[in-house]
Amino acid sequence: MRKVRLGLMGFGEINRHLYRLCLEDDKIEVVAISDIGRPEILVYLLESETKRSKKNLEIKLDGNFLVSTNGKARMLKVGNPSDVPWDAFNVDVVVDGTGKYRTRKEMEGHLSSGAKRVILNSLPEDEIDRIIIRGVNDATMKKSDKLISAGSSTTNATAIMLKILDEAFGVEYAMLTTVHSYTADQPLRDTAGTDFRRSRSAAENIIPNETPTPKWLQVIMPEFKGRIEGAALNVPIPAGSMLDLTTILRDKDTTIDDVNKAIEAAAAKIPGILEITNDPIVSVDVVGNRHTVIYDKLATMKSKGRMLKILTWYHSTLAMAVNIQEVILAYHKLNEEGGIK
């Protein structure tokens, strides 16, 4: 297949991870990056993150271009999707990582500017063509999909585990809590924002928060309509998140050993997506792990009845970048070969 010509809208942490992933193979070429930040600072952040991961990255800012072994990416400073000249760069796919343009109408601005397909690295605000969760609903992809979301890290992890448990044992109800590293839109010190709790310091507090995951899971997996709820806790760590998923199973005789065997069997079918650990890990141990979800085998609990609690982990921004890369390639294959076999 020919290379995918990729445009990045916003050069935040997920899209910087995605840029680095594109340097590792020759399937995707980043040709344009639009961000309101100074190019020198954006490249500095990219370089500093790479040094922390102890990897070599040959990049340089040459005028208005970010030059690497992947090619030359034009650095643009445009704030609105409809104003970015994607057509001038013959862009196949735009990954919007701004977190601002998540409605159908806003995403269509990228199409009117010349992009052929738009992928959000977050959940949308209203109905779009498709939300793709790898390992769950890949088979629903259609060539006609133009406005797509790769979900969120929490949505991906939850959907995968729910699918496994429901197919193996039947799940009547589910309740999730994502214990999530703080995010770029939280303040480091208390400051007046639009939300009471999120006005408090991300560096000092465990902050209860809402999550849109239950709402969109019921769209992705209609069988769970009215049967899943959830919340989030933002905690004062920069990376490494955990999903606490509690389910009510249909079969009260299910054992922890049964659960472990079912998850092990599923992991063998979706390598690179689900990993199992037998080690007593903590959050820092999953930083740099590219799997969508890491099942903590030591942490599984079950009541005498039908209640099951499992803990899973993920490096949220890196896992999302990997998911987005794979979704891009899957849609490209769909276009180039006429269908997913």
Buried (B, 14 or more C-beta within 10 A) or exposed (E): EEBBBBBBBBBBBBBBBBBBBBBEEEBBBBBBBBBEEEBEEBBEBBBEBBEEEEEEBEBEBEEEBBBBEBBBBBBBEBEEBBEBBBEEBEBBBBBBBBBBBBBBEBBBBBBEBBBBBBBBBBBBBEEBBBBBBBBBBBEEBEEEBBBBBBBBBBBBBBBBBBBBBBEBBBBEBBBBBBBBBBBEEBBEEEEEEEEEEBBBBBEEBEBEBEBBBBBBBBEBBEEBEEBBBBBBBBBBBBBBBBBBBBBBBEEEEBEEEBBBEBBEEBBEEBEEBBBBBEEEBEBEBBBBBBBBBBBBBEBBEBEEEBBBBBBBBBBBBBBBBBBBBBBBBBBBBBBEEEEEE
